[in-house]
């Protein structure tokens, strides 16, 4: 659970930035996620996460509600402590040879002047780039 929370906070931090993305690319999809968090559209943001293919519809809905709750309860407080996100800059986009997974890194600048490098693991699902939450 701690690892999941860390991943969520990192992703949350990435989300609240100033430029939109093109979801046809891994970096663009990650930028779109950032914009959803910036807008505090946690339900929309959760839709960008790849859910387990083996889960029942009820389990998927429960997982989505858990993510939304975590962002509202924990992630938002963390963002407020840092003064929100001022900007983000794409550092790298590494597409796997098979073209189905990618690693995307962004530098995130917060309102308090601190900068963190945030990472997204992206996976192509039915022609759409989604976040893959690794355990």
N, CA, C and O atoms as CSV, one atom per row, in Angstrom:
chain,resi,resn,atom,element,x,y,z
A,1,UNK,N,N,0.830,-1.193,0.000
A,1,UNK,CA,C,0.000,0.000,0.000
A,1,UNK,C,C,0.872,1.253,0.000
A,1,UNK,O,O,0.538,2.243,-0.651
A,2,UNK,N,N,2.006,1.212,0.741
A,2,UNK,CA,C,2.904,2.363,0.770
A,2,UNK,C,C,3.452,2.648,-0.621
A,2,UNK,O,O,3.552,3.800,-1.043
A,3,UNK,N,N,3.808,1.567,-1.332
A,3,UNK,CA,C,4.350,1.732,-2.678
A,3,UNK,C,C,3.304,2.333,-3.613
A,3,UNK,O,O,3.606,3.214,-4.418
A,4,UNK,N,N,2.075,1.845,-3.494
A,4,UNK,CA,C,0.980,2.371,-4.302
A,4,UNK,C,C,0.777,3.847,-4.009
A,4,UNK,O,O,0.622,4.653,-4.928
A,5,UNK,N,N,0.777,4.204,-2.726
A,5,UNK,CA,C,0.604,5.604,-2.357
A,5,UNK,C,C,1.732,6.451,-2.935
A,5,UNK,O,O,1.483,7.546,-3.439
A,6,UNK,N,N,2.975,5.958,-2.867
A,6,UNK,CA,C,4.113,6.703,-3.427
A,6,UNK,C,C,3.921,6.923,-4.917
A,6,UNK,O,O,4.118,8.029,-5.419
A,7,UNK,N,N,3.536,5.869,-5.621
A,7,UNK,CA,C,3.308,5.993,-7.066
A,7,UNK,C,C,2.207,7.017,-7.331
A,7,UNK,O,O,2.330,7.856,-8.224
A,8,UNK,N,N,1.132,6.942,-6.549
A,8,UNK,CA,C,0.029,7.880,-6.750
A,8,UNK,C,C,0.457,9.320,-6.492
A,8,UNK,O,O,0.083,10.226,-7.236
A,9,UNK,N,N,1.237,9.526,-5.441
A,9,UNK,CA,C,1.699,10.883,-5.151
A,9,UNK,C,C,2.601,11.383,-6.272
A,9,UNK,O,O,2.509,12.541,-6.677
A,10,UNK,N,N,3.475,10.510,-6.775
A,10,UNK,CA,C,4.361,10.908,-7.879
A,10,UNK,C,C,3.546,11.270,-9.113
A,10,UNK,O,O,3.789,12.290,-9.757
A,11,UNK,N,N,2.591,10.433,-9.424
A,11,UNK,CA,C,1.755,10.700,-10.587
A,11,UNK,C,C,0.952,11.971,-10.356
A,11,UNK,O,O,0.830,12.807,-11.252
A,12,UNK,N,N,0.407,12.114,-9.160
A,12,UNK,CA,C,-0.355,13.308,-8.815
A,12,UNK,C,C,0.495,14.546,-9.025
A,12,UNK,O,O,0.031,15.541,-9.582
A,13,UNK,N,N,1.723,14.483,-8.585
A,13,UNK,CA,C,2.622,15.624,-8.716
A,13,UNK,C,C,2.825,15.980,-10.175
A,13,UNK,O,O,2.914,17.154,-10.533
A,14,UNK,N,N,2.895,14.981,-10.995
A,14,UNK,CA,C,3.073,15.230,-12.419
A,14,UNK,C,C,1.876,15.900,-13.061
A,14,UNK,O,O,2.007,16.623,-14.049
A,15,UNK,N,N,0.728,15.657,-12.500
A,15,UNK,CA,C,-0.491,16.012,-13.161
A,15,UNK,C,C,-0.870,17.479,-13.155
A,15,UNK,O,O,-1.543,17.931,-14.082
A,16,UNK,N,N,-0.480,18.217,-12.184
A,16,UNK,CA,C,-1.024,19.549,-11.981
A,16,UNK,C,C,-0.243,20.635,-12.695
A,16,UNK,O,O,0.043,21.674,-12.099
A,17,UNK,N,N,0.100,20.430,-13.920
A,17,UNK,CA,C,0.985,21.349,-14.603
A,17,UNK,C,C,0.278,22.123,-15.697
A,17,UNK,O,O,-0.947,22.077,-15.808
A,18,UNK,N,N,1.054,22.837,-16.508
A,18,UNK,CA,C,0.459,23.859,-17.352
A,18,UNK,C,C,0.249,23.538,-18.810
A,18,UNK,O,O,-0.400,24.337,-19.485
A,19,UNK,N,N,0.730,22.455,-19.354
A,19,UNK,CA,C,0.512,22.268,-20.789
A,19,UNK,C,C,-0.173,20.946,-21.061
A,19,UNK,O,O,0.050,19.959,-20.361
A,20,UNK,N,N,-1.000,20.938,-22.076
A,20,UNK,CA,C,-1.737,19.749,-22.436
A,20,UNK,C,C,-0.906,18.842,-23.307
A,20,UNK,O,O,0.172,19.229,-23.760
A,21,UNK,N,N,-1.387,17.650,-23.547
A,21,UNK,CA,C,-0.615,16.710,-24.322
A,21,UNK,C,C,-1.425,16.077,-25.418
A,21,UNK,O,O,-2.642,16.239,-25.505
A,22,UNK,N,N,-0.706,15.340,-26.264
A,22,UNK,CA,C,-1.303,14.585,-27.349
A,22,UNK,C,C,-1.329,13.138,-26.892
A,22,UNK,O,O,-0.278,12.503,-26.802
A,23,UNK,N,N,-2.501,12.607,-26.603
A,23,UNK,CA,C,-2.586,11.268,-26.030
A,23,UNK,C,C,-2.226,10.167,-27.025
A,23,UNK,O,O,-2.269,8.990,-26.669
A,24,UNK,N,N,-1.875,10.516,-28.257
A,24,UNK,CA,C,-1.439,9.522,-29.236
A,24,UNK,C,C,-0.012,9.065,-28.961
A,24,UNK,O,O,0.445,8.093,-29.563
A,25,UNK,N,N,0.697,9.741,-28.070
A,25,UNK,CA,C,2.053,9.366,-27.697
A,25,UNK,C,C,2.101,9.117,-26.199
A,25,UNK,O,O,1.268,9.644,-25.462
A,26,UNK,N,N,3.062,8.321,-25.731
A,26,UNK,CA,C,3.171,8.109,-24.288
A,26,UNK,C,C,3.375,9.414,-23.517
A,26,UNK,O,O,2.734,9.629,-22.488
A,27,UNK,N,N,4.251,10.274,-23.999
A,27,UNK,CA,C,4.506,11.552,-23.314
A,27,UNK,C,C,3.269,12.437,-23.336
A,27,UNK,O,O,2.978,13.124,-22.357
A,28,UNK,N,N,2.546,12.424,-24.435
A,28,UNK,CA,C,1.328,13.219,-24.531
A,28,UNK,C,C,0.246,12.713,-23.594
A,28,UNK,O,O,-0.477,13.499,-22.981
A,29,UNK,N,N,0.138,11.387,-23.486
A,29,UNK,CA,C,-0.846,10.811,-22.573
A,29,UNK,C,C,-0.490,11.146,-21.130
A,29,UNK,O,O,-1.376,11.436,-20.325
A,30,UNK,N,N,0.796,11.109,-20.796
A,30,UNK,CA,C,1.232,11.465,-19.440
A,30,UNK,C,C,0.925,12.933,-19.162
A,30,UNK,O,O,0.476,13.276,-18.068
A,31,UNK,N,N,1.161,13.794,-20.135
A,31,UNK,CA,C,0.849,15.216,-19.962
A,31,UNK,C,C,-0.656,15.419,-19.779
A,31,UNK,O,O,-1.079,16.263,-18.989
A,32,UNK,N,N,-1.455,14.650,-20.503
A,32,UNK,CA,C,-2.910,14.730,-20.338
A,32,UNK,C,C,-3.306,14.350,-18.909
A,32,UNK,O,O,-4.205,14.956,-18.326
A,33,UNK,N,N,-2.634,13.351,-18.356
A,33,UNK,CA,C,-2.884,12.953,-16.965
A,33,UNK,C,C,-2.579,14.105,-16.021
A,33,UNK,O,O,-3.325,14.359,-15.075
A,34,UNK,N,N,-1.503,14.782,-16.277
A,34,UNK,CA,C,-1.111,15.913,-15.441
A,34,UNK,C,C,-2.200,16.984,-15.461
A,34,UNK,O,O,-2.555,17.543,-14.423
A,35,UNK,N,N,-2.709,17.251,-16.623
A,35,UNK,CA,C,-3.761,18.260,-16.744
A,35,UNK,C,C,-5.025,17.866,-15.984
A,35,UNK,O,O,-5.703,18.723,-15.418
A,36,UNK,N,N,-5.339,16.591,-15.971
A,36,UNK,CA,C,-6.516,16.132,-15.228
A,36,UNK,C,C,-6.339,16.353,-13.730
A,36,UNK,O,O,-7.278,16.754,-13.044
A,37,UNK,N,N,-5.155,16.095,-13.231
A,37,UNK,CA,C,-4.898,16.337,-11.811
A,37,UNK,C,C,-4.924,17.832,-11.521
A,37,UNK,O,O,-5.469,18.268,-10.507
A,38,UNK,N,N,-4.339,18.599,-12.406
A,38,UNK,CA,C,-4.351,20.056,-12.221
A,38,UNK,C,C,-5.784,20.567,-12.090
A,38,UNK,O,O,-6.064,21.457,-11.287
A,39,UNK,N,N,-6.672,20.005,-12.872
A,39,UNK,CA,C,-8.080,20.402,-12.846
A,39,UNK,C,C,-8.842,19.726,-11.699
A,39,UNK,O,O,-10.045,19.937,-11.542
A,40,UNK,N,N,-8.148,18.922,-10.908
A,40,UNK,CA,C,-8.748,18.155,-9.819
A,40,UNK,C,C,-9.857,17.239,-10.320
A,40,UNK,O,O,-10.838,16.984,-9.620
A,41,UNK,N,N,-9.682,16.752,-11.541
A,41,UNK,CA,C,-10.607,15.797,-12.148
A,41,UNK,C,C,-10.068,14.396,-11.867
A,41,UNK,O,O,-9.535,13.731,-12.756
A,42,UNK,N,N,-10.215,13.962,-10.614
A,42,UNK,CA,C,-9.647,12.688,-10.201
A,42,UNK,C,C,-10.331,11.509,-10.868
A,42,UNK,O,O,-9.687,10.503,-11.166
A,43,UNK,N,N,-11.615,11.621,-11.102
A,43,UNK,CA,C,-12.334,10.552,-11.792
A,43,UNK,C,C,-11.798,10.404,-13.220
A,43,UNK,O,O,-11.591,9.287,-13.695
A,44,UNK,N,N,-11.577,11.523,-13.894
A,44,UNK,CA,C,-11.006,11.483,-15.237
A,44,UNK,C,C,-9.599,10.920,-15.220
A,44,UNK,O,O,-9.215,10.139,-16.091
A,45,UNK,N,N,-8.839,11.325,-14.222
A,45,UNK,CA,C,-7.471,10.840,-14.093
A,45,UNK,C,C,-7.450,9.325,-13.907
A,45,UNK,O,O,-6.632,8.639,-14.521
A,46,UNK,N,N,-8.326,8.806,-13.080
A,46,UNK,CA,C,-8.365,7.372,-12.811
A,46,UNK,C,C,-8.682,6.593,-14.087
A,46,UNK,O,O,-8.262,5.445,-14.233
A,47,UNK,N,N,-9.410,7.200,-14.995
A,47,UNK,CA,C,-9.711,6.549,-16.271
A,47,UNK,C,C,-8.456,6.354,-17.124
A,47,UNK,O,O,-8.477,5.573,-18.076
A,48,UNK,N,N,-7.375,7.043,-16.802
A,48,UNK,CA,C,-6.124,6.906,-17.557
A,48,UNK,C,C,-5.261,5.765,-17.028
A,48,UNK,O,O,-4.188,5.501,-17.571
A,49,UNK,N,N,-5.715,5.089,-15.977
A,49,UNK,CA,C,-4.959,3.987,-15.375
A,49,UNK,C,C,-5.428,2.662,-15.965
A,49,UNK,O,O,-6.628,2.406,-16.064
A,50,UNK,N,N,-4.483,1.832,-16.352
A,50,UNK,CA,C,-4.814,0.494,-16.849
A,50,UNK,C,C,-5.239,-0.362,-15.669
A,50,UNK,O,O,-4.480,-0.547,-14.718
A,51,UNK,N,N,-6.438,-0.873,-15.736
A,51,UNK,CA,C,-6.954,-1.740,-14.687
A,51,UNK,C,C,-6.684,-3.198,-15.063
A,51,UNK,O,O,-6.463,-3.520,-16.231
A,52,UNK,N,N,-6.706,-4.057,-14.072
A,52,UNK,CA,C,-6.438,-5.478,-14.277
A,52,UNK,C,C,-7.425,-6.072,-15.277
A,52,UNK,O,O,-8.630,-5.832,-15.205
A,53,UNK,N,N,-6.895,-6.836,-16.194
A,53,UNK,CA,C,-7.737,-7.486,-17.188
A,53,UNK,C,C,-8.523,-8.647,-16.589
A,53,UNK,O,O,-9.536,-9.073,-17.142
A,54,UNK,N,N,-8.045,-9.155,-15.451
A,54,UNK,CA,C,-8.689,-10.306,-14.817
A,54,UNK,C,C,-9.723,-9.907,-13.777
A,54,UNK,O,O,-10.382,-10.771,-13.199
A,55,UNK,N,N,-9.872,-8.624,-13.532
A,55,UNK,CA,C,-10.795,-8.155,-12.503
A,55,UNK,C,C,-12.225,-8.121,-13.031
A,55,UNK,O,O,-12.466,-7.931,-14.223
A,56,UNK,N,N,-13.156,-8.310,-12.115
A,56,UNK,CA,C,-14.568,-8.197,-12.467
A,56,UNK,C,C,-14.920,-6.707,-12.564
A,56,UNK,O,O,-14.182,-5.863,-12.057
A,57,UNK,N,N,-16.024,-6.388,-13.201
A,57,UNK,CA,C,-16.438,-4.980,-13.248
A,57,UNK,C,C,-16.577,-4.365,-11.854
A,57,UNK,O,O,-16.254,-3.194,-11.657
A,58,UNK,N,N,-17.052,-5.144,-10.900
A,58,UNK,CA,C,-17.196,-4.639,-9.533
A,58,UNK,C,C,-15.834,-4.331,-8.916
A,58,UNK,O,O,-15.670,-3.313,-8.244
A,59,UNK,N,N,-14.854,-5.214,-9.144
A,59,UNK,CA,C,-13.502,-5.002,-8.618
A,59,UNK,C,C,-12.853,-3.781,-9.256
A,59,UNK,O,O,-12.159,-3.019,-8.582
A,60,UNK,N,N,-13.074,-3.596,-10.536
A,60,UNK,CA,C,-12.527,-2.430,-11.229
A,60,UNK,C,C,-13.130,-1.156,-10.661
A,60,UNK,O,O,-12.417,-0.180,-10.428
A,61,UNK,N,N,-14.423,-1.158,-10.438
A,61,UNK,CA,C,-15.080,0.024,-9.870
A,61,UNK,C,C,-14.556,0.312,-8.471
A,61,UNK,O,O,-14.341,1.473,-8.123
A,62,UNK,N,N,-14.347,-0.723,-7.662
A,62,UNK,CA,C,-13.794,-0.539,-6.319
A,62,UNK,C,C,-12.381,0.044,-6.388
A,62,UNK,O,O,-12.035,0.936,-5.612
A,63,UNK,N,N,-11.575,-0.456,-7.308
A,63,UNK,CA,C,-10.209,0.050,-7.463
A,63,UNK,C,C,-10.224,1.518,-7.877
A,63,UNK,O,O,-9.448,2.322,-7.362
A,64,UNK,N,N,-11.102,1.861,-8.800
A,64,UNK,CA,C,-11.207,3.253,-9.237
A,64,UNK,C,C,-11.594,4.164,-8.076
A,64,UNK,O,O,-11.028,5.245,-7.912
A,65,UNK,N,N,-12.556,3.725,-7.278
A,65,UNK,CA,C,-12.980,4.527,-6.131
A,65,UNK,C,C,-11.849,4.685,-5.118
A,65,UNK,O,O,-11.707,5.742,-4.504
A,66,UNK,N,N,-11.049,3.641,-4.945
A,66,UNK,CA,C,-9.913,3.707,-4.037
A,66,UNK,C,C,-8.901,4.757,-4.519
A,66,UNK,O,O,-8.413,5.569,-3.733
A,67,UNK,N,N,-8.594,4.725,-5.822
A,67,UNK,CA,C,-7.661,5.702,-6.387
A,67,UNK,C,C,-8.185,7.126,-6.212
A,67,UNK,O,O,-7.447,8.015,-5.788
A,68,UNK,N,N,-9.439,7.337,-6.534
A,68,UNK,CA,C,-10.033,8.676,-6.400
A,68,UNK,C,C,-9.933,9.140,-4.952
A,68,UNK,O,O,-9.559,10.282,-4.683
A,69,UNK,N,N,-10.262,8.270,-4.044
A,69,UNK,CA,C,-10.202,8.613,-2.622
A,69,UNK,C,C,-8.777,8.950,-2.186
A,69,UNK,O,O,-8.563,9.918,-1.456
A,70,UNK,N,N,-7.811,8.160,-2.629
A,70,UNK,CA,C,-6.410,8.437,-2.278
A,70,UNK,C,C,-5.965,9.802,-2.786
A,70,UNK,O,O,-5.305,10.555,-2.069
A,71,UNK,N,N,-6.326,10.114,-4.009
A,71,UNK,CA,C,-5.933,11.416,-4.554
A,71,UNK,C,C,-6.578,12.557,-3.799
A,71,UNK,O,O,-5.927,13.560,-3.506
A,72,UNK,N,N,-7.843,12.415,-3.485
A,72,UNK,CA,C,-8.544,13.481,-2.765
A,72,UNK,C,C,-8.017,13.629,-1.350
A,72,UNK,O,O,-7.806,14.747,-0.879
A,73,UNK,N,N,-7.803,12.516,-0.670
A,73,UNK,CA,C,-7.425,12.558,0.742
A,73,UNK,C,C,-5.942,12.802,0.977
A,73,UNK,O,O,-5.578,13.582,1.856
A,74,UNK,N,N,-5.099,12.161,0.221
A,74,UNK,CA,C,-3.657,12.213,0.486
A,74,UNK,C,C,-2.904,13.066,-0.535
A,74,UNK,O,O,-2.145,13.964,-0.169
A,75,UNK,N,N,-3.119,12.783,-1.793
A,75,UNK,CA,C,-2.350,13.454,-2.838
A,75,UNK,C,C,-2.548,14.951,-2.876
A,75,UNK,O,O,-1.594,15.707,-3.057
A,76,UNK,N,N,-3.778,15.378,-2.706
A,76,UNK,CA,C,-4.071,16.812,-2.753
A,76,UNK,C,C,-3.367,17.554,-1.615
A,76,UNK,O,O,-2.883,18.670,-1.808
A,77,UNK,N,N,-3.308,16.946,-0.446
A,77,UNK,CA,C,-2.614,17.563,0.693
A,77,UNK,C,C,-1.120,17.693,0.416
A,77,UNK,O,O,-0.502,18.701,0.759
A,78,UNK,N,N,-0.543,16.664,-0.206
A,78,UNK,CA,C,0.877,16.715,-0.544
A,78,UNK,C,C,1.158,17.845,-1.540
A,78,UNK,O,O,2.163,18.547,-1.433
A,79,UNK,N,N,0.261,18.004,-2.501
A,79,UNK,CA,C,0.430,19.061,-3.499
A,79,UNK,C,C,0.334,20.433,-2.848
A,79,UNK,O,O,1.098,21.337,-3.188
A,80,UNK,N,N,-0.587,20.591,-1.926
A,80,UNK,CA,C,-0.753,21.876,-1.240
A,80,UNK,C,C,0.485,22.233,-0.440
A,80,UNK,O,O,0.869,23.402,-0.388
A,81,UNK,N,N,1.121,21.241,0.189
A,81,UNK,CA,C,2.339,21.490,0.967
A,81,UNK,C,C,3.453,22.064,0.094
A,81,UNK,O,O,4.262,22.863,0.566
A,82,UNK,N,N,3.495,21.665,-1.158
A,82,UNK,CA,C,4.540,22.131,-2.074
A,82,UNK,C,C,4.111,23.357,-2.870
A,82,UNK,O,O,4.856,23.836,-3.725
A,83,UNK,N,N,2.941,23.855,-2.599
A,83,UNK,CA,C,2.479,25.048,-3.301
A,83,UNK,C,C,1.927,24.778,-4.682
A,83,UNK,O,O,1.860,25.682,-5.515
A,84,UNK,N,N,1.532,23.543,-4.933
A,84,UNK,CA,C,0.992,23.193,-6.242
A,84,UNK,C,C,2.092,23.097,-7.280
A,84,UNK,O,O,3.261,23.344,-6.984
A,85,UNK,N,N,1.723,22.745,-8.474
A,85,UNK,CA,C,2.695,22.608,-9.560
A,85,UNK,C,C,2.684,23.869,-10.400
A,85,UNK,O,O,1.637,24.337,-10.847
A,86,UNK,N,N,3.859,24.396,-10.600
A,86,UNK,CA,C,4.021,25.578,-11.453
A,86,UNK,C,C,4.173,25.189,-12.917
A,86,UNK,O,O,3.567,25.794,-13.801
A,87,UNK,N,N,5.001,24.154,-13.163
A,87,UNK,CA,C,5.263,23.760,-14.555
A,87,UNK,C,C,5.843,22.353,-14.592
A,87,UNK,O,O,6.227,21.797,-13.563
A,88,UNK,N,N,5.900,21.796,-15.780
A,88,UNK,CA,C,6.572,20.517,-15.974
A,88,UNK,C,C,7.250,20.518,-17.329
A,88,UNK,O,O,6.826,21.207,-18.258
A,89,UNK,N,N,8.313,19.731,-17.422
A,89,UNK,CA,C,9.093,19.653,-18.651
A,89,UNK,C,C,9.396,18.196,-18.948
A,89,UNK,O,O,9.848,17.461,-18.070
A,90,UNK,N,N,9.150,17.781,-20.172
A,90,UNK,CA,C,9.466,16.414,-20.585
A,90,UNK,C,C,10.973,16.212,-20.537
A,90,UNK,O,O,11.727,16.977,-21.138
A,91,UNK,N,N,11.410,15.179,-19.820
A,91,UNK,CA,C,12.818,14.833,-19.736
A,91,UNK,C,C,13.142,13.754,-20.759
A,91,UNK,O,O,14.106,13.870,-21.515
A,92,UNK,N,N,12.329,12.704,-20.775
A,92,UNK,CA,C,12.575,11.622,-21.726
A,92,UNK,C,C,11.326,10.792,-21.952
A,92,UNK,O,O,10.419,10.736,-21.122
A,93,UNK,N,N,11.319,10.156,-23.100
A,93,UNK,CA,C,10.263,9.212,-23.470
A,93,UNK,C,C,10.978,8.034,-24.108
A,93,UNK,O,O,11.548,8.161,-25.191
A,94,UNK,N,N,10.949,6.884,-23.436
A,94,UNK,CA,C,11.615,5.687,-23.933
A,94,UNK,C,C,10.567,4.656,-24.325
A,94,UNK,O,O,9.898,4.079,-23.468
A,95,UNK,N,N,10.432,4.431,-25.618
A,95,UNK,CA,C,9.467,3.472,-26.139
A,95,UNK,C,C,10.146,2.115,-26.259
A,95,UNK,O,O,11.245,2.023,-26.806
A,96,UNK,N,N,9.513,1.067,-25.761
A,96,UNK,CA,C,10.056,-0.287,-25.863
A,96,UNK,C,C,10.081,-0.726,-27.319
A,96,UNK,O,O,9.338,-0.201,-28.148
A,97,UNK,N,N,10.938,-1.691,-27.624
A,97,UNK,CA,C,11.072,-2.178,-28.996
A,97,UNK,C,C,9.759,-2.683,-29.568
A,97,UNK,O,O,9.500,-2.530,-30.762
A,98,UNK,N,N,8.921,-3.290,-28.715
A,98,UNK,CA,C,7.646,-3.822,-29.214
A,98,UNK,C,C,6.599,-2.733,-29.439
A,98,UNK,O,O,5.535,-2.996,-30.001
A,99,UNK,N,N,6.905,-1.492,-28.995
A,99,UNK,CA,C,5.986,-0.372,-29.192
A,99,UNK,C,C,4.755,-0.399,-28.304
A,99,UNK,O,O,3.826,0.382,-28.507
A,100,UNK,N,N,4.738,-1.299,-27.310
A,100,UNK,CA,C,3.553,-1.443,-26.473
A,100,UNK,C,C,3.716,-0.897,-25.067
A,100,UNK,O,O,2.734,-0.768,-24.337
A,101,UNK,N,N,4.935,-0.577,-24.678
A,101,UNK,CA,C,5.183,0.015,-23.365
A,101,UNK,C,C,6.174,1.153,-23.520
A,101,UNK,O,O,6.927,1.218,-24.491
A,102,UNK,N,N,6.159,2.051,-22.542
A,102,UNK,CA,C,7.076,3.191,-22.575
A,102,UNK,C,C,7.306,3.692,-21.155
A,102,UNK,O,O,6.481,3.494,-20.264
A,103,UNK,N,N,8.435,4.337,-20.971
A,103,UNK,CA,C,8.740,5.026,-19.714
A,103,UNK,C,C,8.885,6.501,-20.052
A,103,UNK,O,O,9.622,6.882,-20.961
A,104,UNK,N,N,8.163,7.321,-19.297
A,104,UNK,CA,C,8.157,8.761,-19.533
A,104,UNK,C,C,8.597,9.454,-18.250
A,104,UNK,O,O,8.119,9.130,-17.163
A,105,UNK,N,N,9.513,10.413,-18.386
A,105,UNK,CA,C,9.969,11.186,-17.229
A,105,UNK,C,C,9.695,12.667,-17.469
A,105,UNK,O,O,9.876,13.187,-18.570
A,106,UNK,N,N,9.253,13.324,-16.406
A,106,UNK,CA,C,9.028,14.761,-16.411
A,106,UNK,C,C,9.720,15.379,-15.212
A,106,UNK,O,O,9.739,14.788,-14.132
A,107,UNK,N,N,10.290,16.566,-15.392
A,107,UNK,CA,C,10.715,17.384,-14.260
A,107,UNK,C,C,9.535,18.254,-13.893
A,107,UNK,O,O,8.945,18.920,-14.744
A,108,UNK,N,N,9.196,18.240,-12.614
A,108,UNK,CA,C,8.054,18.994,-12.118
A,108,UNK,C,C,8.569,20.076,-11.186
A,108,UNK,O,O,9.302,19.793,-10.239
A,109,UNK,N,N,8.183,21.318,-11.457
A,109,UNK,CA,C,8.542,22.450,-10.604
A,109,UNK,C,C,7.311,22.851,-9.808
A,109,UNK,O,O,6.237,23.085,-10.363
A,110,UNK,N,N,7.493,22.924,-8.491
A,110,UNK,CA,C,6.393,23.252,-7.581
A,110,UNK,C,C,6.412,24.728,-7.204
A,110,UNK,O,O,7.396,25.431,-7.436
A,111,UNK,N,N,5.335,25.171,-6.635
A,111,UNK,CA,C,5.190,26.555,-6.217
A,111,UNK,C,C,6.213,26.981,-5.180
A,111,UNK,O,O,6.537,28.165,-5.086
A,112,UNK,N,N,6.729,26.035,-4.396
A,112,UNK,CA,C,7.738,26.368,-3.394
A,112,UNK,C,C,9.152,26.397,-3.976
A,112,UNK,O,O,10.121,26.609,-3.247
A,113,UNK,N,N,9.270,26.183,-5.290
A,113,UNK,CA,C,10.569,26.230,-5.958
A,113,UNK,C,C,11.270,24.890,-6.069
A,113,UNK,O,O,12.275,24.784,-6.773
A,114,UNK,N,N,10.771,23.867,-5.398
A,114,UNK,CA,C,11.410,22.557,-5.488
A,114,UNK,C,C,11.091,21.905,-6.836
A,114,UNK,O,O,10.085,22.211,-7.476
A,115,UNK,N,N,11.977,21.002,-7.241
A,115,UNK,CA,C,11.824,20.290,-8.507
A,115,UNK,C,C,12.007,18.802,-8.243
A,115,UNK,O,O,12.946,18.401,-7.556
A,116,UNK,N,N,11.114,17.987,-8.786
A,116,UNK,CA,C,11.219,16.531,-8.698
A,116,UNK,C,C,11.127,15.952,-10.096
A,116,UNK,O,O,10.457,16.502,-10.969
A,117,UNK,N,N,11.817,14.822,-10.298
A,117,UNK,CA,C,11.642,14.069,-11.535
A,117,UNK,C,C,10.613,12.995,-11.272
A,117,UNK,O,O,10.776,12.177,-10.367
A,118,UNK,N,N,9.560,12.995,-12.055
A,118,UNK,CA,C,8.474,12.033,-11.908
A,118,UNK,C,C,8.493,11.074,-13.090
A,118,UNK,O,O,8.848,11.456,-14.206
A,119,UNK,N,N,8.110,9.832,-12.840
A,119,UNK,CA,C,8.148,8.794,-13.876
A,119,UNK,C,C,6.768,8.177,-14.081
A,119,UNK,O,O,6.024,7.930,-13.132
A,120,UNK,N,N,6.456,7.939,-15.340
A,120,UNK,CA,C,5.232,7.233,-15.720
A,120,UNK,C,C,5.629,5.960,-16.453
A,120,UNK,O,O,6.497,5.983,-17.325
A,121,UNK,N,N,5.001,4.865,-16.101
A,121,UNK,CA,C,5.093,3.639,-16.889
A,121,UNK,C,C,3.815,3.586,-17.707
A,121,UNK,O,O,2.716,3.523,-17.155
A,122,UNK,N,N,3.961,3.612,-19.009
A,122,UNK,CA,C,2.807,3.660,-19.896
A,122,UNK,C,C,2.700,2.351,-20.673
A,122,UNK,O,O,3.702,1.705,-20.980
A,123,UNK,N,N,1.465,1.981,-20.982
A,123,UNK,CA,C,1.202,0.763,-21.743
A,123,UNK,C,C,0.101,1.063,-22.763
A,123,UNK,O,O,-0.849,1.792,-22.479
A,124,UNK,N,N,0.250,0.492,-23.937
A,124,UNK,CA,C,-0.727,0.693,-25.012
A,124,UNK,C,C,-1.854,-0.327,-24.852
A,124,UNK,O,O,-1.624,-1.535,-24.909
A,125,UNK,N,N,-3.078,0.175,-24.652
A,125,UNK,CA,C,-4.246,-0.672,-24.454
A,125,UNK,C,C,-5.294,-0.271,-25.482
A,125,UNK,O,O,-5.826,0.838,-25.437
A,126,UNK,N,N,-5.586,-1.171,-26.402
A,126,UNK,CA,C,-6.591,-0.910,-27.441
A,126,UNK,C,C,-6.336,0.417,-28.154
A,126,UNK,O,O,-7.262,1.191,-28.396
A,127,UNK,N,N,-5.069,0.667,-28.487
A,127,UNK,CA,C,-4.710,1.870,-29.235
A,127,UNK,C,C,-4.613,3.138,-28.404
A,127,UNK,O,O,-4.421,4.221,-28.957
A,128,UNK,N,N,-4.742,3.025,-27.079
A,128,UNK,CA,C,-4.704,4.192,-26.197
A,128,UNK,C,C,-3.634,3.985,-25.125
A,128,UNK,O,O,-3.540,2.912,-24.529
A,129,UNK,N,N,-2.824,5.027,-24.884
A,129,UNK,CA,C,-1.799,4.946,-23.854
A,129,UNK,C,C,-2.414,5.139,-22.478
A,129,UNK,O,O,-3.134,6.108,-22.233
A,130,UNK,N,N,-2.115,4.191,-21.574
A,130,UNK,CA,C,-2.623,4.214,-20.200
A,130,UNK,C,C,-1.437,4.121,-19.239
A,130,UNK,O,O,-0.358,3.653,-19.600
A,131,UNK,N,N,-1.667,4.576,-18.015
A,131,UNK,CA,C,-0.661,4.415,-16.971
A,131,UNK,C,C,-0.715,3.004,-16.443
A,131,UNK,O,O,-1.790,2.434,-16.256
A,132,UNK,N,N,0.447,2.450,-16.206
A,132,UNK,CA,C,0.513,1.134,-15.593
A,132,UNK,C,C,1.090,1.297,-14.205
A,132,UNK,O,O,2.247,1.687,-14.047
A,133,UNK,N,N,0.291,1.000,-13.205
A,133,UNK,CA,C,0.726,1.103,-11.823
A,133,UNK,C,C,1.431,-0.187,-11.454
A,133,UNK,O,O,0.805,-1.236,-11.302
A,134,UNK,N,N,2.742,-0.093,-11.314
A,134,UNK,CA,C,3.522,-1.270,-10.966
A,134,UNK,C,C,3.602,-1.436,-9.474
A,134,UNK,O,O,3.658,-0.457,-8.730
A,135,UNK,N,N,3.606,-2.683,-9.034
A,135,UNK,CA,C,3.669,-2.987,-7.607
A,135,UNK,C,C,5.092,-2.972,-7.127
A,135,UNK,O,O,5.347,-3.206,-5.945
